[in-house]
Amino acid sequence: MPLDDAIAALAHPARRELVRLCTDRERSAGELGDRLKLRQPATSQHLRVLRDAGLVSVRPDGNRRLYRVDFERLAEVRTALDELWGTRLPALKRA
């Protein structure tokens, strides 16, 4: 999966929050929507973008679908961003 897809997916604040909420445990789409005060269609759309970018995985559990972060994919994104910034980020902090 292209890195650009993951970065584009994380560009939206609601999707970043969905990823954050799924880092500690699996959560249902309903729970995620409730936590972010999103309607079901918006929640589903955001989760689909994250899933297509490989940032979350989904597991069926009866009638529910449980989402969790794909930590390997998130690490790939982090590594790419670290490489992009290199030594510039510490220099920016100092400035």
Buried (B, 14 or more C-beta within 10 A) or exposed (E): EEBEBBBEBBEEEBBBBBBEBBEEEBBBBEBBBEEBEBEEEEBBBBBEBBBEBBBBBBEEEEEBBBBBBBEEBBEBBEEBEEEEEEEEEEEEEEE
